[in-house]
Amino acid sequence: MESTTLVAPDISCEHCQHASEGAVGQLKGVRMVKVDIPTKTVHIDYDPQQVTLAKIEEVLDDTGYTIAK
Ligand SMILES: [Cu+2]
């Protein structure tokens, strides 16, 4: 199990939280996803055998929340 925290600067409200948590949460291999609105961070626990970080970032980007590098 891997754990990571991504920064998505476009997260600004509860709608963003629910949209991004919903999108990432649907991915197979994602065990936990938690958005913190004030810090615009997405904390994710995932199984790297089932899903890659690149895939998670792609889904967030598709949902409208591009990850800051
Ligand atoms: Cu929002």
PDB file of the backbone (N, CA, C, O) and the ligand in Angstrom, with CONECT records:
HET     CU  A 101       1
ATOM      1  N   MET A   1       0.848  -1.202   0.000  1.00  0.00           N
ATOM      2  CA  MET A   1       0.000   0.000   0.000  1.00  0.00           C
ATOM      3  C   MET A   1       0.874   1.239   0.000  1.00  0.00           C
ATOM      4  O   MET A   1       1.809   1.369   0.790  1.00  0.00           O
ATOM      5  N   GLU A   2       0.543   2.148  -0.910  1.00  0.00           N
ATOM      6  CA  GLU A   2       1.249   3.412  -0.991  1.00  0.00           C
ATOM      7  C   GLU A   2       0.351   4.526  -0.475  1.00  0.00           C
ATOM      8  O   GLU A   2      -0.875   4.426  -0.514  1.00  0.00           O
ATOM      9  N   SER A   3       0.972   5.568   0.000  1.00  0.00           N
ATOM     10  CA  SER A   3       0.245   6.715   0.503  1.00  0.00           C
ATOM     11  C   SER A   3       0.876   7.964  -0.109  1.00  0.00           C
ATOM     12  O   SER A   3       2.098   8.109  -0.127  1.00  0.00           O
ATOM     13  N   THR A   4       0.030   8.859  -0.607  1.00  0.00           N
ATOM     14  CA  THR A   4       0.582  10.063  -1.223  1.00  0.00           C
ATOM     15  C   THR A   4      -0.338  11.243  -0.973  1.00  0.00           C
ATOM     16  O   THR A   4      -1.532  11.074  -0.723  1.00  0.00           O
ATOM     17  N   THR A   5       0.223  12.426  -1.041  1.00  0.00           N
ATOM     18  CA  THR A   5      -0.565  13.645  -0.932  1.00  0.00           C
ATOM     19  C   THR A   5      -0.260  14.526  -2.134  1.00  0.00           C
ATOM     20  O   THR A   5       0.886  14.915  -2.363  1.00  0.00           O
ATOM     21  N   LEU A   6      -1.298  14.833  -2.893  1.00  0.00           N
ATOM     22  CA  LEU A   6      -1.165  15.660  -4.080  1.00  0.00           C
ATOM     23  C   LEU A   6      -1.752  17.036  -3.806  1.00  0.00           C
ATOM     24  O   LEU A   6      -2.632  17.189  -2.959  1.00  0.00           O
ATOM     25  N   VAL A   7      -1.259  18.031  -4.528  1.00  0.00           N
ATOM     26  CA  VAL A   7      -1.810  19.384  -4.406  1.00  0.00           C
ATOM     27  C   VAL A   7      -2.561  19.719  -5.689  1.00  0.00           C
ATOM     28  O   VAL A   7      -2.004  19.661  -6.785  1.00  0.00           O
ATOM     29  N   ALA A   8      -3.822  20.066  -5.533  1.00  0.00           N
ATOM     30  CA  ALA A   8      -4.667  20.443  -6.670  1.00  0.00           C
ATOM     31  C   ALA A   8      -5.181  21.865  -6.413  1.00  0.00           C
ATOM     32  O   ALA A   8      -6.181  22.050  -5.719  1.00  0.00           O
ATOM     33  N   PRO A   9      -4.488  22.871  -6.978  1.00  0.00           N
ATOM     34  CA  PRO A   9      -4.802  24.271  -6.651  1.00  0.00           C
ATOM     35  C   PRO A   9      -6.230  24.696  -6.996  1.00  0.00           C
ATOM     36  O   PRO A   9      -6.725  25.683  -6.452  1.00  0.00           O
ATOM     37  N   ASP A  10      -6.897  23.963  -7.891  1.00  0.00           N
ATOM     38  CA  ASP A  10      -8.254  24.372  -8.288  1.00  0.00           C
ATOM     39  C   ASP A  10      -9.328  23.903  -7.317  1.00  0.00           C
ATOM     40  O   ASP A  10     -10.500  24.235  -7.495  1.00  0.00           O
ATOM     41  N   ILE A  11      -8.959  23.144  -6.302  1.00  0.00           N
ATOM     42  CA  ILE A  11      -9.947  22.724  -5.305  1.00  0.00           C
ATOM     43  C   ILE A  11     -10.278  23.923  -4.409  1.00  0.00           C
ATOM     44  O   ILE A  11      -9.398  24.491  -3.762  1.00  0.00           O
ATOM     45  N   SER A  12     -11.556  24.292  -4.383  1.00  0.00           N
ATOM     46  CA  SER A  12     -11.917  25.506  -3.650  1.00  0.00           C
ATOM     47  C   SER A  12     -13.144  25.371  -2.768  1.00  0.00           C
ATOM     48  O   SER A  12     -13.391  26.235  -1.927  1.00  0.00           O
ATOM     49  N   CYS A  13     -13.925  24.304  -2.938  1.00  0.00           N
ATOM     50  CA  CYS A  13     -15.171  24.226  -2.175  1.00  0.00           C
ATOM     51  C   CYS A  13     -15.601  22.772  -2.021  1.00  0.00           C
ATOM     52  O   CYS A  13     -14.920  21.862  -2.493  1.00  0.00           O
ATOM     53  N   GLU A  14     -16.743  22.560  -1.352  1.00  0.00           N
ATOM     54  CA  GLU A  14     -17.208  21.190  -1.122  1.00  0.00           C
ATOM     55  C   GLU A  14     -17.582  20.483  -2.412  1.00  0.00           C
ATOM     56  O   GLU A  14     -17.467  19.262  -2.516  1.00  0.00           O
ATOM     57  N   HIS A  15     -18.026  21.248  -3.388  1.00  0.00           N
ATOM     58  CA  HIS A  15     -18.312  20.602  -4.681  1.00  0.00           C
ATOM     59  C   HIS A  15     -17.034  19.971  -5.233  1.00  0.00           C
ATOM     60  O   HIS A  15     -17.049  18.821  -5.673  1.00  0.00           O
ATOM     61  N   CYS A  16     -15.953  20.704  -5.211  1.00  0.00           N
ATOM     62  CA  CYS A  16     -14.668  20.197  -5.703  1.00  0.00           C
ATOM     63  C   CYS A  16     -14.254  18.968  -4.900  1.00  0.00           C
ATOM     64  O   CYS A  16     -13.775  17.979  -5.456  1.00  0.00           O
ATOM     65  N   GLN A  17     -14.446  19.046  -3.591  1.00  0.00           N
ATOM     66  CA  GLN A  17     -14.089  17.922  -2.729  1.00  0.00           C
ATOM     67  C   GLN A  17     -14.854  16.665  -3.141  1.00  0.00           C
ATOM     68  O   GLN A  17     -14.264  15.600  -3.323  1.00  0.00           O
ATOM     69  N   HIS A  18     -16.175  16.801  -3.287  1.00  0.00           N
ATOM     70  CA  HIS A  18     -16.988  15.626  -3.608  1.00  0.00           C
ATOM     71  C   HIS A  18     -16.686  15.106  -5.000  1.00  0.00           C
ATOM     72  O   HIS A  18     -16.646  13.896  -5.221  1.00  0.00           O
ATOM     73  N   ALA A  19     -16.470  16.029  -5.952  1.00  0.00           N
ATOM     74  CA  ALA A  19     -16.191  15.610  -7.321  1.00  0.00           C
ATOM     75  C   ALA A  19     -14.872  14.846  -7.400  1.00  0.00           C
ATOM     76  O   ALA A  19     -14.789  13.800  -8.043  1.00  0.00           O
ATOM     77  N   SER A  20     -13.854  15.371  -6.748  1.00  0.00           N
ATOM     78  CA  SER A  20     -12.540  14.725  -6.853  1.00  0.00           C
ATOM     79  C   SER A  20     -12.477  13.450  -6.016  1.00  0.00           C
ATOM     80  O   SER A  20     -11.888  12.457  -6.442  1.00  0.00           O
ATOM     81  N   GLU A  21     -13.077  13.471  -4.838  1.00  0.00           N
ATOM     82  CA  GLU A  21     -13.098  12.238  -4.033  1.00  0.00           C
ATOM     83  C   GLU A  21     -13.897  11.148  -4.750  1.00  0.00           C
ATOM     84  O   GLU A  21     -13.519   9.977  -4.732  1.00  0.00           O
ATOM     85  N   GLY A  22     -15.005  11.546  -5.381  1.00  0.00           N
ATOM     86  CA  GLY A  22     -15.837  10.562  -6.092  1.00  0.00           C
ATOM     87  C   GLY A  22     -15.101   9.948  -7.262  1.00  0.00           C
ATOM     88  O   GLY A  22     -15.148   8.736  -7.474  1.00  0.00           O
ATOM     89  N   ALA A  23     -14.411  10.799  -8.031  1.00  0.00           N
ATOM     90  CA  ALA A  23     -13.719  10.321  -9.229  1.00  0.00           C
ATOM     91  C   ALA A  23     -12.576   9.376  -8.868  1.00  0.00           C
ATOM     92  O   ALA A  23     -12.441   8.303  -9.456  1.00  0.00           O
ATOM     93  N   VAL A  24     -11.762   9.776  -7.904  1.00  0.00           N
ATOM     94  CA  VAL A  24     -10.611   8.939  -7.518  1.00  0.00           C
ATOM     95  C   VAL A  24     -11.093   7.695  -6.775  1.00  0.00           C
ATOM     96  O   VAL A  24     -10.534   6.610  -6.933  1.00  0.00           O
ATOM     97  N   GLY A  25     -12.134   7.867  -5.965  1.00  0.00           N
ATOM     98  CA  GLY A  25     -12.644   6.742  -5.178  1.00  0.00           C
ATOM     99  C   GLY A  25     -13.181   5.604  -6.020  1.00  0.00           C
ATOM    100  O   GLY A  25     -13.247   4.463  -5.562  1.00  0.00           O
ATOM    101  N   GLN A  26     -13.568   5.910  -7.262  1.00  0.00           N
ATOM    102  CA  GLN A  26     -14.108   4.865  -8.144  1.00  0.00           C
ATOM    103  C   GLN A  26     -13.004   4.000  -8.741  1.00  0.00           C
ATOM    104  O   GLN A  26     -13.278   2.920  -9.265  1.00  0.00           O
ATOM    105  N   LEU A  27     -11.764   4.461  -8.668  1.00  0.00           N
ATOM    106  CA  LEU A  27     -10.669   3.690  -9.268  1.00  0.00           C
ATOM    107  C   LEU A  27     -10.402   2.429  -8.461  1.00  0.00           C
ATOM    108  O   LEU A  27     -10.333   2.455  -7.232  1.00  0.00           O
ATOM    109  N   LYS A  28     -10.254   1.318  -9.189  1.00  0.00           N
ATOM    110  CA  LYS A  28      -9.899   0.069  -8.534  1.00  0.00           C
ATOM    111  C   LYS A  28      -8.493   0.208  -7.943  1.00  0.00           C
ATOM    112  O   LYS A  28      -7.574   0.670  -8.619  1.00  0.00           O
ATOM    113  N   GLY A  29      -8.336  -0.186  -6.706  1.00  0.00           N
ATOM    114  CA  GLY A  29      -7.032  -0.109  -6.061  1.00  0.00           C
ATOM    115  C   GLY A  29      -6.883   1.088  -5.133  1.00  0.00           C
ATOM    116  O   GLY A  29      -5.944   1.154  -4.340  1.00  0.00           O
ATOM    117  N   VAL A  30      -7.817   2.039  -5.236  1.00  0.00           N
ATOM    118  CA  VAL A  30      -7.778   3.184  -4.318  1.00  0.00           C
ATOM    119  C   VAL A  30      -8.533   2.804  -3.050  1.00  0.00           C
ATOM    120  O   VAL A  30      -9.719   2.478  -3.093  1.00  0.00           O
ATOM    121  N   ARG A  31      -7.830   2.853  -1.926  1.00  0.00           N
ATOM    122  CA  ARG A  31      -8.439   2.424  -0.661  1.00  0.00           C
ATOM    123  C   ARG A  31      -9.052   3.594   0.089  1.00  0.00           C
ATOM    124  O   ARG A  31     -10.048   3.435   0.795  1.00  0.00           O
ATOM    125  N   MET A  32      -8.456   4.763  -0.063  1.00  0.00           N
ATOM    126  CA  MET A  32      -8.932   5.916   0.692  1.00  0.00           C
ATOM    127  C   MET A  32      -8.555   7.170  -0.070  1.00  0.00           C
ATOM    128  O   MET A  32      -7.440   7.286  -0.579  1.00  0.00           O
ATOM    129  N   VAL A  33      -9.479   8.099  -0.147  1.00  0.00           N
ATOM    130  CA  VAL A  33      -9.160   9.404  -0.726  1.00  0.00           C
ATOM    131  C   VAL A  33      -9.843  10.463   0.121  1.00  0.00           C
ATOM    132  O   VAL A  33     -11.037  10.387   0.412  1.00  0.00           O
ATOM    133  N   LYS A  34      -9.047  11.454   0.510  1.00  0.00           N
ATOM    134  CA  LYS A  34      -9.568  12.493   1.396  1.00  0.00           C
ATOM    135  C   LYS A  34      -9.029  13.841   0.943  1.00  0.00           C
ATOM    136  O   LYS A  34      -7.820  14.066   0.882  1.00  0.00           O
ATOM    137  N   VAL A  35      -9.961  14.725   0.628  1.00  0.00           N
ATOM    138  CA  VAL A  35      -9.586  16.077   0.202  1.00  0.00           C
ATOM    139  C   VAL A  35      -9.630  17.021   1.395  1.00  0.00           C
ATOM    140  O   VAL A  35     -10.545  16.963   2.216  1.00  0.00           O
ATOM    141  N   ASP A  36      -8.638  17.885   1.478  1.00  0.00           N
ATOM    142  CA  ASP A  36      -8.654  18.954   2.470  1.00  0.00           C
ATOM    143  C   ASP A  36      -8.756  20.270   1.700  1.00  0.00           C
ATOM    144  O   ASP A  36      -7.825  20.669   1.001  1.00  0.00           O
ATOM    145  N   ILE A  37      -9.903  20.934   1.842  1.00  0.00           N
ATOM    146  CA  ILE A  37     -10.161  22.126   1.026  1.00  0.00           C
ATOM    147  C   ILE A  37      -9.197  23.279   1.353  1.00  0.00           C
ATOM    148  O   ILE A  37      -8.638  23.859   0.422  1.00  0.00           O
ATOM    149  N   PRO A  38      -8.977  23.638   2.617  1.00  0.00           N
ATOM    150  CA  PRO A  38      -8.103  24.795   2.901  1.00  0.00           C
ATOM    151  C   PRO A  38      -6.696  24.666   2.324  1.00  0.00           C
ATOM    152  O   PRO A  38      -6.113  25.649   1.867  1.00  0.00           O
ATOM    153  N   THR A  39      -6.153  23.444   2.347  1.00  0.00           N
ATOM    154  CA  THR A  39      -4.788  23.278   1.831  1.00  0.00           C
ATOM    155  C   THR A  39      -4.780  22.783   0.383  1.00  0.00           C
ATOM    156  O   THR A  39      -3.716  22.631  -0.218  1.00  0.00           O
ATOM    157  N   LYS A  40      -5.976  22.533  -0.177  1.00  0.00           N
ATOM    158  CA  LYS A  40      -6.124  22.083  -1.568  1.00  0.00           C
ATOM    159  C   LYS A  40      -5.327  20.804  -1.832  1.00  0.00           C
ATOM    160  O   LYS A  40      -4.731  20.631  -2.895  1.00  0.00           O
ATOM    161  N   THR A  41      -5.333  19.926  -0.851  1.00  0.00           N
ATOM    162  CA  THR A  41      -4.588  18.686  -0.990  1.00  0.00           C
ATOM    163  C   THR A  41      -5.535  17.489  -1.092  1.00  0.00           C
ATOM    164  O   THR A  41      -6.661  17.502  -0.595  1.00  0.00           O
ATOM    165  N   VAL A  42      -5.023  16.459  -1.759  1.00  0.00           N
ATOM    166  CA  VAL A  42      -5.751  15.202  -1.915  1.00  0.00           C
ATOM    167  C   VAL A  42      -4.862  14.108  -1.350  1.00  0.00           C
ATOM    168  O   VAL A  42      -3.799  13.815  -1.897  1.00  0.00           O
ATOM    169  N   HIS A  43      -5.303  13.503  -0.248  1.00  0.00           N
ATOM    170  CA  HIS A  43      -4.539  12.423   0.355  1.00  0.00           C
ATOM    171  C   HIS A  43      -5.118  11.094  -0.128  1.00  0.00           C
ATOM    172  O   HIS A  43      -6.324  10.859  -0.044  1.00  0.00           O
ATOM    173  N   ILE A  44      -4.240  10.233  -0.634  1.00  0.00           N
ATOM    174  CA  ILE A  44      -4.698   8.990  -1.254  1.00  0.00           C
ATOM    175  C   ILE A  44      -3.885   7.808  -0.735  1.00  0.00           C
ATOM    176  O   ILE A  44      -2.655   7.843  -0.700  1.00  0.00           O
ATOM    177  N   ASP A  45      -4.603   6.764  -0.334  1.00  0.00           N
ATOM    178  CA  ASP A  45      -3.978   5.474  -0.062  1.00  0.00           C
ATOM    179  C   ASP A  45      -4.375   4.549  -1.206  1.00  0.00           C
ATOM    180  O   ASP A  45      -5.557   4.398  -1.516  1.00  0.00           O
ATOM    181  N   TYR A  46      -3.368   3.927  -1.833  1.00  0.00           N
ATOM    182  CA  TYR A  46      -3.698   3.086  -2.994  1.00  0.00           C
ATOM    183  C   TYR A  46      -2.742   1.906  -3.087  1.00  0.00           C
ATOM    184  O   TYR A  46      -1.650   1.900  -2.518  1.00  0.00           O
ATOM    185  N   ASP A  47      -3.203   0.914  -3.827  1.00  0.00           N
ATOM    186  CA  ASP A  47      -2.399  -0.285  -4.055  1.00  0.00           C
ATOM    187  C   ASP A  47      -1.702  -0.142  -5.406  1.00  0.00           C
ATOM    188  O   ASP A  47      -2.363  -0.209  -6.442  1.00  0.00           O
ATOM    189  N   PRO A  48      -0.367   0.054  -5.420  1.00  0.00           N
ATOM    190  CA  PRO A  48       0.347   0.288  -6.682  1.00  0.00           C
ATOM    191  C   PRO A  48       0.312  -0.917  -7.632  1.00  0.00           C
ATOM    192  O   PRO A  48       0.658  -0.786  -8.806  1.00  0.00           O
ATOM    193  N   GLN A  49      -0.098  -2.074  -7.137  1.00  0.00           N
ATOM    194  CA  GLN A  49      -0.262  -3.240  -8.023  1.00  0.00           C
ATOM    195  C   GLN A  49      -1.522  -3.091  -8.882  1.00  0.00           C
ATOM    196  O   GLN A  49      -1.634  -3.704  -9.944  1.00  0.00           O
ATOM    197  N   GLN A  50      -2.465  -2.274  -8.411  1.00  0.00           N
ATOM    198  CA  GLN A  50      -3.756  -2.169  -9.095  1.00  0.00           C
ATOM    199  C   GLN A  50      -3.966  -0.843  -9.815  1.00  0.00           C
ATOM    200  O   GLN A  50      -4.698  -0.772 -10.802  1.00  0.00           O
ATOM    201  N   VAL A  51      -3.322   0.201  -9.316  1.00  0.00           N
ATOM    202  CA  VAL A  51      -3.522   1.507  -9.933  1.00  0.00           C
ATOM    203  C   VAL A  51      -2.238   2.322  -9.769  1.00  0.00           C
ATOM    204  O   VAL A  51      -1.573   2.267  -8.735  1.00  0.00           O
ATOM    205  N   THR A  52      -1.908   3.084 -10.828  1.00  0.00           N
ATOM    206  CA  THR A  52      -0.686   3.889 -10.768  1.00  0.00           C
ATOM    207  C   THR A  52      -1.011   5.320 -10.344  1.00  0.00           C
ATOM    208  O   THR A  52      -2.140   5.794 -10.478  1.00  0.00           O
ATOM    209  N   LEU A  53       0.005   5.979  -9.835  1.00  0.00           N
ATOM    210  CA  LEU A  53      -0.157   7.381  -9.471  1.00  0.00           C
ATOM    211  C   LEU A  53      -0.485   8.204 -10.722  1.00  0.00           C
ATOM    212  O   LEU A  53      -1.253   9.164 -10.659  1.00  0.00           O
ATOM    213  N   ALA A  54       0.103   7.819 -11.850  1.00  0.00           N
ATOM    214  CA  ALA A  54      -0.164   8.534 -13.111  1.00  0.00           C
ATOM    215  C   ALA A  54      -1.648   8.454 -13.459  1.00  0.00           C
ATOM    216  O   ALA A  54      -2.237   9.429 -13.925  1.00  0.00           O
ATOM    217  N   LYS A  55      -2.245   7.288 -13.229  1.00  0.00           N
ATOM    218  CA  LYS A  55      -3.670   7.115 -13.521  1.00  0.00           C
ATOM    219  C   LYS A  55      -4.526   7.988 -12.599  1.00  0.00           C
ATOM    220  O   LYS A  55      -5.497   8.608 -13.032  1.00  0.00           O
ATOM    221  N   ILE A  56      -4.150   8.022 -11.342  1.00  0.00           N
ATOM    222  CA  ILE A  56      -4.889   8.840 -10.373  1.00  0.00           C
ATOM    223  C   ILE A  56      -4.806  10.318 -10.780  1.00  0.00           C
ATOM    224  O   ILE A  56      -5.804  11.038 -10.740  1.00  0.00           O
ATOM    225  N   GLU A  57      -3.616  10.752 -11.166  1.00  0.00           N
ATOM    226  CA  GLU A  57      -3.443  12.149 -11.569  1.00  0.00           C
ATOM    227  C   GLU A  57      -4.239  12.446 -12.841  1.00  0.00           C
ATOM    228  O   GLU A  57      -4.794  13.533 -13.001  1.00  0.00           O
ATOM    229  N   GLU A  58      -4.284  11.462 -13.742  1.00  0.00           N
ATOM    230  CA  GLU A  58      -5.028  11.632 -14.992  1.00  0.00           C
ATOM    231  C   GLU A  58      -6.523  11.806 -14.707  1.00  0.00           C
ATOM    232  O   GLU A  58      -7.179  12.661 -15.301  1.00  0.00           O
ATOM    233  N   VAL A  59      -7.047  10.995 -13.801  1.00  0.00           N
ATOM    234  CA  VAL A  59      -8.473  11.072 -13.461  1.00  0.00           C
ATOM    235  C   VAL A  59      -8.793  12.419 -12.803  1.00  0.00           C
ATOM    236  O   VAL A  59      -9.826  13.024 -13.088  1.00  0.00           O
ATOM    237  N   LEU A  60      -7.919  12.872 -11.939  1.00  0.00           N
ATOM    238  CA  LEU A  60      -8.126  14.185 -11.303  1.00  0.00           C
ATOM    239  C   LEU A  60      -8.096  15.284 -12.366  1.00  0.00           C
ATOM    240  O   LEU A  60      -8.913  16.205 -12.340  1.00  0.00           O
ATOM    241  N   ASP A  61      -7.160  15.181 -13.287  1.00  0.00           N
ATOM    242  CA  ASP A  61      -7.050  16.168 -14.351  1.00  0.00           C
ATOM    243  C   ASP A  61      -8.308  16.171 -15.207  1.00  0.00           C
ATOM    244  O   ASP A  61      -8.823  17.231 -15.563  1.00  0.00           O
ATOM    245  N   ASP A  62      -8.802  14.972 -15.537  1.00  0.00           N
ATOM    246  CA  ASP A  62     -10.025  14.853 -16.350  1.00  0.00           C
ATOM    247  C   ASP A  62     -11.222  15.446 -15.620  1.00  0.00           C
ATOM    248  O   ASP A  62     -12.147  15.956 -16.252  1.00  0.00           O
ATOM    249  N   THR A  63     -11.209  15.383 -14.296  1.00  0.00           N
ATOM    250  CA  THR A  63     -12.324  15.890 -13.497  1.00  0.00           C
ATOM    251  C   THR A  63     -12.231  17.416 -13.335  1.00  0.00           C
ATOM    252  O   THR A  63     -13.175  18.058 -12.874  1.00  0.00           O
ATOM    253  N   GLY A  64     -11.087  17.981 -13.719  1.00  0.00           N
ATOM    254  CA  GLY A  64     -10.931  19.424 -13.670  1.00  0.00           C
ATOM    255  C   GLY A  64      -9.968  19.925 -12.613  1.00  0.00           C
ATOM    256  O   GLY A  64      -9.849  21.129 -12.384  1.00  0.00           O
ATOM    257  N   TYR A  65      -9.275  18.981 -11.964  1.00  0.00           N
ATOM    258  CA  TYR A  65      -8.361  19.370 -10.886  1.00  0.00           C
ATOM    259  C   TYR A  65      -6.952  18.897 -11.217  1.00  0.00           C
ATOM    260  O   TYR A  65      -6.531  17.803 -10.842  1.00  0.00           O
ATOM    261  N   THR A  66      -6.250  19.748 -11.923  1.00  0.00           N
ATOM    262  CA  THR A  66      -4.892  19.426 -12.338  1.00  0.00           C
ATOM    263  C   THR A  66      -3.959  19.484 -11.121  1.00  0.00           C
ATOM    264  O   THR A  66      -4.036  20.380 -10.280  1.00  0.00           O
ATOM    265  N   ILE A  67      -3.086  18.492 -11.073  1.00  0.00           N
ATOM    266  CA  ILE A  67      -2.157  18.402  -9.953  1.00  0.00           C
ATOM    267  C   ILE A  67      -0.971  19.321 -10.178  1.00  0.00           C
ATOM    268  O   ILE A  67      -0.360  19.331 -11.247  1.00  0.00           O
ATOM    269  N   ALA A  68      -0.661  20.087  -9.152  1.00  0.00           N
ATOM    270  CA  ALA A  68       0.516  20.963  -9.198  1.00  0.00           C
ATOM    271  C   ALA A  68       1.765  20.142  -8.986  1.00  0.00           C
ATOM    272  O   ALA A  68       1.803  19.275  -8.113  1.00  0.00           O
ATOM    273  N   LYS A  69       2.800  20.411  -9.788  1.00  0.00           N
ATOM    274  CA  LYS A  69       4.062  19.690  -9.657  1.00  0.00           C
ATOM    275  C   LYS A  69       5.062  20.517  -8.883  1.00  0.00           C
ATOM    276  O   LYS A  69       6.192  20.077  -8.668  1.00  0.00           O
TER     277      LYS A  69
HETATM  278 CU    CU A 101     -15.533  23.877  -5.818  1.00  0.00          CU2+
END
